Amino acid sequence: MMGMALIHVAYFVASVLFLLGLRDLTHPETARRGTTMAGLGMFIAVVGTLLHQDIVRYEWIIAGLILGTVIGIPMGLKIPMTKMPERIALSHSFGGLAVALVGVVEFYRHTGQMDVFHTSIIGFEVLLGAITFTGSLMAFGKLQELLPGRPITFPMQNVITVGTLLASIGLIVFLVLNPGQMGAFYLLLALSFLFGILLVLPIGGADMPVVICLLNSYAGLAASASGFALNNVVLIICGALDGGSGLVLSILMCKAMNRSFTNVLFGAFGQIAPSVSAAAPAAETGGKVHSGTISEAAKIFKEAKSVIMVPGYGMAVAQAQHTVKELARLLEKNGATVKYAIHPVAGRMPGHMNVLLAEADIPYELLVDMDDINPEFKTTDVALVLGANDVVNPAAKTDPASPIYGMPILEVEQAKQVIVLKRSMNPGFAGIDNALFLRPNTMMVFGDAKQTLLKITAAL
C-alpha cells in the first residue's frame, strides 16, 4: 500500500509539472522553463511507473531505456532546427506505434475477459495509434521529400478513405458485441494502418504544419485511451493534455491559413497548378524579374530608416539567423529601426521562426505578429524577405482562382522597396508562383541567404 501511495504522489506531482510546463510554453520568455518542468514531470512519472508492483522483471525495461537513450540523445543534439518538423513527425510515429502495440498486447492478454468499456477503449487506442504511426511516416516522407510534396490522389479516394474509417469503427463495434475475435481485431489493426496512409497522402506540403499538429493530437488521445486501458492516471492526464493542446493548435493554425479541417483533410491543397496570380503584376512589369546585385541592395539598406525582416523557411535552411542579427545591428547603428514580421505558419511548424531568431538572441519585443505588423508596411522603407514564399504571396488577397486565396499574409508588397533573398524562382509549399517577385518595387537577390547577407553586411 505504501508503494502504491508513493506512485500516486509521483503521478500527481508529474501532472502538476505538465500543467505548469504547458502554461509556461505560451510565452517565449518562459518557454525554456516550461520545457524543463515538463521534462522533470516526465522523469518523475517514469520513476513512479518503475516502482509499480505489476512489474515482475526489469531486463526488457532496462534494455528499452538504454536503446531509447542511445537513439534519443544524438537525435536531440545533432538534428538541426531545419529538420525539427521531420524529427517531430518521426517521434509521433514511434509514439503511435508504441500505443498501438500496448493495445495489441492488452487485447491478447485479456481476450474474451474484457467488458464493453475496456474493449471499446482498446479498439479506440489501436485505431488512433496505428493512424498516428503511418500518418506520421507519410508526413515525414513529404517533409523529407522522399514522397512528392503535392497531393497524391486517385479516383474515388475520398470514398475509399471514408469507407476504411467506417469499416474500422464497425469492427470496434463488432468486437464489443463479439469479444475474443482475434481475426477481426487484427483486421482492425491493418485497416487503421491503411487509413493513416490514405489520410495524409492527399494532403499537400503547404498543409504539413497543420497535419503535424493533428497527428500530435491523435497521439495524445491514443495515449489517454491507453491510460484507461492500463488504469494509469498519469497516462490519461498527459495524453489528454497532449491531445487537447494539439487540437487547439490545429484550429489556430487553420485559422491562420484561412482553412477548415475538412479542407485540410480532403481538399488536396497544395497541388501544383499553373499560376494565375502572376498575371496582373506580369502585365505591369512585362513579366520581368528585377534581379539586383549585392551593391544595389547595400545602397538601398544604407539609405533606409525603417526595415522589416520577414523570415521564412529559406532562412532556416541557410541557418542565416545570426547573420540577420549582424545586418540588423549595422542598420540600427546607421539610425534605422528594425523589426521582424512573424507569420504564424512561416517555416514548417508553429513557432519555427521565433525559435530560430531567439537562438540568435534577437529581443522578443522585436518579433511582431502578422496582425500587428501589417499596418506598418505602408510606411516602411525596406521589407527584406528571407526565404519566405507563400506567406507573402499577394495572390492570397487578389486571385480567387489561387489555391491560397483567403489565407492571411504578410503584406510586404506595400513597403516602398521589397528585397527578396532566394535561391531560385522555385515555388513554395503551395506549388504556385509568387506574384510578389514580379512587382515593380521588388528586387530579387539570388543565392544562399547566409552568404548573401554576409556580402551585403560587408558592403555596408
Backbone torsions as a table, in degrees:
resi	resn	phi	psi	omega
1	MET	NA	-39.0	178.1
2	MET	-61.8	-38.9	179.6
3	GLY	-64.4	-43.3	179.9
4	MET	-66.9	-36.7	177.4
5	ALA	-63.0	-41.0	178.7
6	LEU	-63.6	-39.9	178.6
7	ILE	-63.0	-43.9	-179.1
8	HIS	-65.7	-37.3	176.2
9	VAL	-63.3	-43.4	178.6
10	ALA	-61.2	-42.5	179.8
11	TYR	-65.6	-37.9	179.0
12	PHE	-64.6	-47.1	179.4
13	VAL	-62.2	-42.6	179.3
14	ALA	-61.5	-42.8	-178.9
15	SER	-64.2	-40.5	177.6
16	VAL	-63.1	-42.7	179.5
17	LEU	-64.5	-36.7	176.3
18	PHE	-60.7	-45.7	-178.8
19	LEU	-64.5	-45.0	179.2
20	LEU	-65.3	-38.7	178.4
21	GLY	-64.7	-42.2	179.1
22	LEU	-64.2	-38.8	177.9
23	ARG	-62.7	-44.5	-178.1
24	ASP	-68.7	-22.7	178.9
25	LEU	-72.7	-6.3	-178.9
26	THR	-79.7	-7.3	-179.9
27	HIS	-137.6	136.6	-177.0
28	PRO	-56.8	-36.2	-175.3
29	GLU	-69.5	-23.7	-178.9
30	THR	-111.3	2.1	-173.4
31	ALA	-63.4	-39.8	-179.0
32	ARG	-64.5	-41.1	176.9
33	ARG	-63.6	-38.9	178.5
34	GLY	-62.1	-41.8	178.2
35	THR	-62.9	-41.0	179.9
36	THR	-63.4	-44.3	-179.4
37	MET	-65.7	-41.5	179.0
38	ALA	-64.4	-40.3	177.5
39	GLY	-63.9	-41.0	176.9
40	LEU	-64.0	-40.1	177.3
41	GLY	-60.9	-41.6	179.3
42	MET	-65.8	-38.8	178.4
43	PHE	-61.8	-45.3	179.3
44	ILE	-63.4	-39.7	178.9
45	ALA	-62.9	-41.8	179.3
46	VAL	-65.0	-45.3	179.2
47	VAL	-60.7	-43.8	178.4
48	GLY	-60.5	-40.8	179.2
49	THR	-65.7	-36.3	-179.6
50	LEU	-67.0	-16.5	177.9
51	LEU	-89.7	0.3	-173.6
52	HIS	-65.9	140.5	-175.9
53	GLN	-69.4	-19.9	-178.7
54	ASP	-76.2	-10.8	178.5
55	ILE	-79.2	120.0	-177.6
56	VAL	-95.6	-43.8	-179.0
57	ARG	-132.1	146.0	-174.2
58	TYR	-107.3	0.1	-173.2
59	GLU	-59.3	-49.6	-177.2
60	TRP	-69.5	-34.0	178.4
61	ILE	-64.4	-45.4	178.9
62	ILE	-63.0	-42.0	178.5
63	ALA	-61.4	-41.5	178.5
64	GLY	-64.5	-41.6	178.1
65	LEU	-61.5	-43.2	-179.9
66	ILE	-65.7	-47.2	-178.6
67	LEU	-62.5	-44.4	179.7
68	GLY	-63.3	-39.0	179.0
69	THR	-67.1	-43.0	-179.6
70	VAL	-62.9	-35.3	179.1
71	ILE	-82.6	-42.3	-170.9
72	GLY	-69.9	-44.0	-176.9
73	ILE	-62.8	-49.0	177.0
74	PRO	-61.4	-36.0	177.1
75	MET	-60.5	-44.3	-178.4
76	GLY	-67.8	-36.2	-175.5
77	LEU	-83.9	-35.8	-169.3
78	LYS	-99.8	-25.5	-178.3
79	ILE	-74.1	122.4	-177.5
80	PRO	-72.6	165.4	179.4
81	MET	-59.0	-31.7	-179.6
82	THR	-63.5	-24.7	-179.2
83	LYS	-103.3	9.2	-179.0
84	MET	-60.9	-40.3	177.3
85	PRO	-58.8	-40.9	178.2
86	GLU	-64.3	-40.6	179.9
87	ARG	-65.7	-39.8	178.1
88	ILE	-63.1	-41.2	177.9
89	ALA	-61.0	-42.0	177.7
90	LEU	-63.9	-42.4	179.5
91	SER	-61.4	-41.6	177.1
92	HIS	-60.5	-40.8	-178.4
93	SER	-64.3	-42.8	178.6
94	PHE	-63.5	-43.5	179.2
95	GLY	-62.6	-42.8	178.9
96	GLY	-63.3	-41.8	179.2
97	LEU	-65.0	-40.3	179.5
98	ALA	-60.8	-44.8	-179.8
99	VAL	-65.0	-42.3	178.9
100	ALA	-61.5	-41.3	179.8
101	LEU	-66.4	-37.4	175.4
102	VAL	-60.5	-42.2	177.8
103	GLY	-62.6	-40.7	178.5
104	VAL	-61.6	-45.8	-178.5
105	VAL	-63.6	-44.5	-179.2
106	GLU	-63.6	-40.1	178.8
107	PHE	-66.5	-39.9	-179.7
108	TYR	-66.2	-42.3	-177.6
109	ARG	-67.5	-34.4	-172.3
110	HIS	-117.4	29.6	-178.8
111	THR	-55.8	125.4	177.3
112	GLY	79.3	-2.9	-176.9
113	GLN	-110.8	-3.8	-174.7
114	MET	-90.1	150.2	175.4
115	ASP	-82.9	-179.2	-176.9
116	VAL	-61.1	-42.6	-177.0
117	PHE	-61.6	-51.2	-176.1
118	HIS	-68.3	-35.0	176.3
119	THR	-63.9	-43.6	179.5
120	SER	-63.7	-44.0	-177.7
121	ILE	-63.8	-42.6	179.8
122	ILE	-67.1	-39.0	175.9
123	GLY	-60.9	-44.2	178.1
124	PHE	-63.4	-41.7	179.3
125	GLU	-61.5	-46.8	-179.9
126	VAL	-65.7	-41.6	179.9
127	LEU	-59.3	-52.9	-177.4
128	LEU	-70.0	-37.4	179.0
129	GLY	-64.2	-43.6	179.7
130	ALA	-67.8	-40.4	177.0
131	ILE	-60.2	-44.1	-179.9
132	THR	-62.8	-39.7	-177.9
133	PHE	-63.3	-59.3	-176.0
134	THR	-73.0	-35.3	177.7
135	GLY	-62.7	-41.5	179.1
136	SER	-67.6	-36.0	176.6
137	LEU	-64.2	-39.1	176.8
138	MET	-65.0	-41.6	178.3
139	ALA	-63.1	-41.9	177.0
140	PHE	-60.1	-44.0	-179.5
141	GLY	-62.0	-38.4	178.5
142	LYS	-71.1	-42.7	-179.9
143	LEU	-66.5	-36.5	-179.2
144	GLN	-83.8	-3.8	-179.8
145	GLU	65.2	25.8	169.7
146	LEU	-78.5	-24.9	174.1
147	LEU	-118.4	154.8	177.9
148	PRO	-59.9	138.5	177.7
149	GLY	-70.6	-23.4	179.4
150	ARG	-72.7	160.0	176.5
151	PRO	-61.8	136.4	176.2
152	ILE	-103.5	110.6	-175.6
153	THR	-124.9	162.1	175.8
154	PHE	-151.6	164.0	-176.9
155	PRO	-56.0	138.4	177.5
156	MET	61.0	27.9	-176.4
157	GLN	-61.4	-47.1	-178.5
158	ASN	-63.3	-36.7	178.6
159	VAL	-63.8	-44.5	179.8
160	ILE	-65.9	-41.4	-179.0
161	THR	-63.8	-49.1	179.7
162	VAL	-65.5	-37.4	177.7
163	GLY	-62.7	-39.4	177.8
164	THR	-63.5	-42.4	178.8
165	LEU	-64.7	-45.5	-180.0
166	LEU	-63.6	-38.3	177.8
167	ALA	-64.0	-38.8	178.9
168	SER	-64.4	-44.7	178.7
169	ILE	-64.7	-38.9	177.0
170	GLY	-60.9	-37.6	178.6
171	LEU	-67.3	-35.6	176.6
172	ILE	-63.1	-43.9	177.4
173	VAL	-62.0	-41.6	178.8
174	PHE	-60.8	-41.1	-179.3
175	LEU	-68.3	-32.9	176.4
176	VAL	-65.2	-40.1	-179.1
177	LEU	-80.6	-25.5	-178.2
178	ASN	-130.9	74.7	-177.2
179	PRO	-60.2	147.4	174.3
180	GLY	89.8	5.4	179.5
181	GLN	-84.6	89.1	-175.4
182	MET	-63.3	-35.7	179.7
183	GLY	-61.2	-44.5	178.5
184	ALA	-64.9	-36.4	-179.7
185	PHE	-65.4	-45.7	-179.9
186	TYR	-68.9	-29.7	173.7
187	LEU	-66.1	-40.1	175.2
188	LEU	-58.6	-43.8	179.4
189	LEU	-61.8	-45.0	-179.1
190	ALA	-64.4	-44.8	179.3
191	LEU	-64.7	-33.9	178.5
192	SER	-66.8	-41.9	174.9
193	PHE	-59.7	-44.5	-179.4
194	LEU	-64.3	-40.8	-178.7
195	PHE	-62.4	-37.6	177.5
196	GLY	-59.7	-39.3	178.0
197	ILE	-67.9	-48.3	-178.1
198	LEU	-64.0	-28.2	-176.5
199	LEU	-70.6	-37.9	-171.3
200	VAL	-98.0	-29.9	-177.2
201	LEU	-54.9	-41.0	-178.0
202	PRO	-80.8	5.4	-179.3
203	ILE	-97.9	131.5	-177.3
204	GLY	-80.5	167.7	-177.3
205	GLY	-60.4	-29.1	-178.3
206	ALA	-63.5	-26.0	-177.8
207	ASP	-99.4	6.1	-178.0
208	MET	-59.3	-37.6	176.9
209	PRO	-57.8	-40.2	179.2
210	VAL	-69.5	-39.4	-179.9
211	VAL	-61.3	-42.0	179.5
212	ILE	-61.4	-41.0	177.9
213	CYS	-63.9	-41.9	179.2
214	LEU	-64.6	-42.7	179.1
215	LEU	-64.7	-34.7	175.1
216	ASN	-62.0	-40.8	178.1
217	SER	-64.8	-43.2	178.5
218	TYR	-60.8	-42.9	-179.5
219	ALA	-62.3	-40.7	178.7
220	GLY	-65.2	-43.9	178.8
221	LEU	-64.0	-38.0	177.6
222	ALA	-64.4	-41.3	178.6
223	ALA	-65.2	-38.6	177.8
224	SER	-63.8	-41.3	176.2
225	ALA	-62.4	-38.2	177.3
226	SER	-61.8	-36.9	178.0
227	GLY	-63.1	-38.8	176.6
228	PHE	-66.5	-39.5	-179.1
229	ALA	-66.5	-35.7	-177.2
230	LEU	-96.1	-2.4	-175.8
231	ASN	58.1	45.9	-177.7
232	ASN	-114.7	111.3	-172.6
233	VAL	-64.4	-43.7	-174.6
234	VAL	-67.6	-30.8	175.4
235	LEU	-67.0	-40.0	179.0
236	ILE	-62.1	-47.6	-177.1
237	ILE	-67.2	-49.7	-177.6
238	CYS	-62.8	-42.8	179.1
239	GLY	-65.1	-39.7	178.8
240	ALA	-65.7	-40.4	176.6
241	LEU	-62.1	-44.7	-179.5
242	ASP	-64.5	-47.0	-179.2
243	GLY	-65.6	-43.0	-179.3
244	GLY	-67.1	-46.0	-179.5
245	SER	-66.8	-36.8	177.6
246	GLY	-65.1	-38.0	178.5
247	LEU	-67.0	-44.3	178.8
248	VAL	-62.0	-43.6	179.8
249	LEU	-63.5	-38.1	177.5
250	SER	-62.3	-41.7	179.0
251	ILE	-64.3	-43.4	179.3
252	LEU	-64.3	-38.9	178.8
253	MET	-65.3	-43.6	178.7
254	CYS	-62.6	-38.7	177.7
255	LYS	-63.5	-41.5	180.0
256	ALA	-65.0	-27.9	-179.2
257	MET	-100.3	2.7	-177.0
258	ASN	56.0	43.9	-178.6
259	ARG	-120.2	157.1	173.2
260	SER	-107.6	161.3	179.2
261	PHE	-58.7	-41.9	-178.0
262	THR	-64.7	-37.2	177.9
263	ASN	-66.7	-40.2	-179.6
264	VAL	-63.3	-42.3	-174.5
265	LEU	-81.0	-31.1	-172.4
266	PHE	-129.5	4.6	-172.6
267	GLY	-86.9	-6.4	-176.9
268	ALA	52.5	41.2	-178.3
269	PHE	-72.8	140.7	176.9
270	GLY	105.1	2.7	-177.9
271	GLN	-69.7	143.9	-178.8
272	ILE	-72.6	122.9	-177.5
273	ALA	-135.9	157.2	176.3
274	PRO	-58.5	138.8	-176.9
275	SER	-78.3	114.4	173.5
276	VAL	-90.7	-25.3	-172.6
277	SER	-65.8	-24.4	-175.8
278	ALA	-81.4	-4.8	-172.9
279	ALA	-61.1	-49.6	-176.6
280	ALA	-64.6	-52.2	178.8
281	PRO	-65.4	-29.2	177.9
282	ALA	-64.0	-36.7	178.3
283	ALA	-66.0	-34.3	-178.7
284	GLU	-71.4	-34.7	-172.6
285	THR	-108.6	0.8	-175.7
286	GLY	74.6	18.0	178.3
287	GLY	76.7	15.7	-176.5
288	LYS	-99.0	144.4	174.3
289	VAL	-101.6	129.4	178.4
290	HIS	-85.6	105.1	178.9
291	SER	-94.0	114.9	-176.3
292	GLY	-97.6	170.2	179.8
293	THR	-104.3	170.7	177.7
294	ILE	-61.4	-44.7	-177.8
295	SER	-65.0	-37.8	177.5
296	GLU	-63.5	-43.9	179.0
297	ALA	-64.1	-42.1	-179.9
298	ALA	-62.5	-39.7	178.9
299	LYS	-62.9	-42.2	179.2
300	ILE	-62.8	-44.9	-179.9
301	PHE	-65.0	-35.9	-177.9
302	LYS	-63.9	-32.5	-178.0
303	GLU	-90.5	-9.4	-175.5
304	ALA	-75.7	141.6	174.8
305	LYS	-110.1	-11.1	176.1
306	SER	-146.0	129.6	-177.5
307	VAL	-133.2	135.2	173.1
308	ILE	-117.2	119.6	175.7
309	MET	-84.1	134.4	179.7
310	VAL	-122.1	91.9	-176.9
311	PRO	-76.9	148.0	176.8
312	GLY	-142.9	-170.6	-176.0
313	TYR	-61.8	-30.5	178.4
314	GLY	-60.5	-36.1	175.9
315	MET	-65.5	-39.1	178.9
316	ALA	-64.5	-43.5	-179.9
317	VAL	-61.9	-41.0	-178.1
318	ALA	-80.6	-8.2	-175.5
319	GLN	52.6	49.3	-171.4
320	ALA	-98.8	8.5	-173.8
321	GLN	-62.3	-36.9	179.6
322	HIS	-70.0	-36.3	177.7
323	THR	-68.3	-35.0	175.8
324	VAL	-60.2	-43.4	-179.9
325	LYS	-63.7	-39.4	179.9
326	GLU	-64.1	-42.5	176.8
327	LEU	-63.0	-43.2	179.3
328	ALA	-61.0	-39.8	179.2
329	ARG	-61.1	-42.0	178.5
330	LEU	-66.0	-42.2	179.7
331	LEU	-63.1	-41.9	178.5
332	GLU	-65.4	-37.5	177.0
333	LYS	-63.1	-30.0	180.0
334	ASN	-84.9	2.4	176.6
335	GLY	98.5	4.9	-179.3
336	ALA	-89.8	149.6	171.0
337	THR	-92.5	138.9	-176.9
338	VAL	-126.5	129.2	174.2
339	LYS	-130.7	168.0	-177.7
340	TYR	-125.0	123.2	-178.5
341	ALA	-92.2	122.5	-175.8
342	ILE	-112.3	114.2	172.6
343	HIS	-87.3	138.2	-174.6
344	PRO	-61.6	-21.9	179.9
345	VAL	-118.1	21.6	174.5
346	ALA	-68.0	139.2	-174.7
347	GLY	87.5	-151.6	-176.0
348	ARG	-123.0	10.0	173.3
349	MET	-160.8	158.2	-179.0
350	PRO	-59.3	135.1	177.9
351	GLY	77.9	7.4	-176.1
352	HIS	-56.2	-48.9	-177.1
353	MET	-69.9	-38.3	178.7
354	ASN	-58.3	-44.1	-177.9
355	VAL	-66.2	-43.3	-179.1
356	LEU	-63.8	-43.8	-179.4
357	LEU	-69.9	-35.8	176.2
358	ALA	-65.0	-33.0	177.9
359	GLU	-61.3	-29.4	178.8
360	ALA	-91.4	10.8	178.1
361	ASP	61.5	34.5	173.5
362	ILE	-80.8	127.4	-174.8
363	PRO	-55.4	138.1	-178.1
364	TYR	-59.3	-35.1	-175.2
365	GLU	-67.6	-15.0	178.2
366	LEU	-87.1	-10.6	178.1
367	LEU	-87.6	110.0	-172.5
368	VAL	-111.2	130.5	180.0
369	ASP	-66.9	160.1	-174.0
370	MET	-54.3	-49.3	-176.0
371	ASP	-63.1	-31.5	-178.1
372	ASP	-83.9	-29.6	-175.6
373	ILE	-88.1	-27.1	-175.1
374	ASN	-55.5	-42.8	179.2
375	PRO	-63.1	-18.0	-175.7
376	GLU	-85.3	-16.2	-176.6
377	PHE	-62.5	-33.2	-177.1
378	LYS	-61.3	-29.9	-178.0
379	THR	-105.9	12.3	-177.4
380	THR	-94.6	136.5	-179.7
381	ASP	-70.3	-47.8	-176.0
382	VAL	-136.0	131.0	169.5
383	ALA	-108.8	117.7	-178.9
384	LEU	-100.0	111.8	-178.7
385	VAL	-94.2	115.5	-173.6
386	LEU	-103.4	77.5	176.7
387	GLY	75.8	11.8	175.1
388	ALA	-84.1	154.4	-177.3
389	ASN	-138.3	-82.4	-174.7
390	ASP	-61.1	-32.3	-175.4
391	VAL	-75.1	-3.8	176.2
392	VAL	-124.4	14.2	-176.3
393	ASN	-82.7	114.0	-178.7
394	PRO	-60.9	-16.7	179.1
395	ALA	-59.0	-26.0	178.6
396	ALA	-62.4	-21.7	179.6
397	LYS	-105.4	-26.9	-168.0
398	THR	-111.4	-18.5	-171.8
399	ASP	-118.9	99.4	179.8
400	PRO	-60.0	-20.6	-179.0
401	ALA	-83.0	-9.3	-177.7
402	SER	-76.3	141.2	178.4
403	PRO	-66.2	-15.1	178.5
404	ILE	-102.7	9.7	-177.9
405	TYR	-58.6	131.7	-179.8
406	GLY	96.7	-13.5	178.8
407	MET	-74.5	125.4	177.0
408	PRO	-60.2	136.8	-178.0
409	ILE	-129.2	166.8	169.9
410	LEU	-80.1	121.8	-170.2
411	GLU	-85.7	58.9	-175.6
412	VAL	-67.0	-23.8	-177.6
413	GLU	-63.7	-15.1	-179.4
414	GLN	-82.9	-11.1	178.0
415	ALA	-67.3	156.2	-179.8
416	LYS	-62.5	-38.5	178.2
417	GLN	-139.5	133.5	177.1
418	VAL	-115.0	126.5	174.9
419	ILE	-114.5	124.0	-177.5
420	VAL	-112.4	120.8	174.0
421	LEU	-96.9	120.2	-174.8
422	LYS	-155.2	147.6	179.2
423	ARG	-69.3	-38.8	-176.0
424	SER	-157.3	-174.2	177.3
425	MET	-90.6	12.3	-179.5
426	ASN	-59.7	145.0	-179.0
427	PRO	-71.5	167.7	177.9
428	GLY	-86.2	-157.3	-177.6
429	PHE	-55.6	-38.5	-174.9
430	ALA	-72.8	-10.8	176.0
431	GLY	73.6	24.1	179.6
432	ILE	-125.1	154.9	178.0
433	ASP	-68.9	156.6	-177.4
434	ASN	-105.3	118.4	-179.3
435	ALA	-63.8	-24.9	-179.1
436	LEU	-58.7	-36.3	-173.8
437	PHE	-68.0	-15.9	-177.6
438	LEU	-103.9	2.4	-177.4
439	ARG	-76.5	150.2	-175.5
440	PRO	-65.1	-23.7	179.9
441	ASN	-95.2	13.5	-179.6
442	THR	-108.7	133.1	174.5
443	MET	-120.2	123.8	178.8
444	MET	-91.3	131.8	172.2
445	VAL	-119.8	105.8	-172.0
446	PHE	-85.0	145.8	177.1
447	GLY	137.0	177.4	176.7
448	ASP	-62.6	130.0	-173.8
449	ALA	-59.1	-42.1	-177.9
450	LYS	-65.3	-47.0	-179.7
451	GLN	-65.2	-39.1	178.8
452	THR	-64.1	-44.0	179.3
453	LEU	-63.9	-39.1	177.6
454	LEU	-60.6	-41.6	-179.2
455	LYS	-69.3	-40.5	178.2
456	ILE	-64.6	-42.9	178.4
457	THR	-61.4	-42.6	178.6
458	ALA	-63.7	-39.5	179.2
459	ALA	-65.6	-37.4	177.0
460	LEU	-67.5	NA	NA
